[in-house]
Amino acid sequence: WPAAAWARFPQAKKVRIATTAASHGLQYCVLDVEAGDATIAQAPGWIAEQHKIRALWPTIYIQESNLAALRAACHGLSYSIWLAWWNHPAQVAGTIGTQLGPVNGPDGYDVSRFYNAAWQPQT
């Protein structure tokens, strides 16, 4: 996002999301695993790279329909899951948050609910 877009939400926690597994570093705390972005097969390597640099909160953003495959691919690794499951009313076990859906309009954005107060993006 450009600076003006970030400025629209001055009180919000800012989360930088990597859309490719080649993008890792302390500025990214989330890897976007969905069509057109990183793949499930790339997630374990990204998580490992984040741990090498002592990133505190490696998190994978993924849609609910791919959750079981992600968990199988990343079995034994330490990471968080931010789930894309629009309008789902309850927390899914083992996840730190759920994307609830978009706010439409000319300046649309997505809204998520986080369940774990200890999860903090790195800024």
Buried (B, 14 or more C-beta within 10 A) or exposed (E): EEEEEEEEEEEEEEBBBBBEBEBBEEEBBBBBBBEEBBEBEBBBBBBBBBBEEEBEBBBBBBBBEBBEBBBEBBEEBEBBBBBBBEEBEEBBEEBBBBBBBEEEEEEEEEEBEBEEEEBEBBE
